[in-house]
Structures are given as C-alpha cells and as structure tokens.
Amino acid sequence: MKNFILFNKILLLAFWAVFIIDFIWPVHVVILPIGLLMGVIHAVEFFWQRKALKKAGESDMQALVQTLLFGVLYWRSVVKRN
C-alpha cells in the first residue's frame, strides 16, 4: 500500500508541474480545467478535514499545502494515525 501511495504522490507532483508549466505557457487545453477542478476539490477536502488535521497536530499551512498537492492521499494517513 505504501508503494501505491508513493506512486500516486509522484504522479500528482508530475501533474502539478505540468499544470504550472501549462498555466504559464498554454499548450494543452485539457490540463488547465482539470487542474483548476482538482484544486477546488482539494480545497474543499482541506476545509472538510481541517478539524481532524488540527487535532492530529498539523499546522494549517502545512496541512493546506499537502492537501492541495495530494488530497486524500495526505489527510487520510494523518487522520488514520490518530
């Protein structure tokens, strides 16, 4: 399971890198809306799990950045630990 999560985190980081590059130099029409949608979904996830993350001892800024990057892959493991 750890390899699965690590693989998905690497894929998400690669996606966000492509999204940032595409945001600066638009090449692919599909990447921008998908990235914006994922950002909104991850922001909703953060506010939905904010109390649980705070209870787990995570700072708001770290939890926000990690959730925006990795979403459920981040906060699920943090909430599960506690």
C-alpha angles and dihedrals in degrees: 000000000000090000090051092052093045091049091050092047090053090049091050092049089050090049092050090049090052089045092054092047091047090048090056097038109023110217108139117050093202101054098065099056092042091051093047091049091049090049092053092047092049091048089053089049090053094052091043092053099032096109093048091048092049090049088053089057099253119146116240095240095048092045091048095050094044092047093048090051102039108011115188092006088068107036097040092060092046094049092044092056091061 
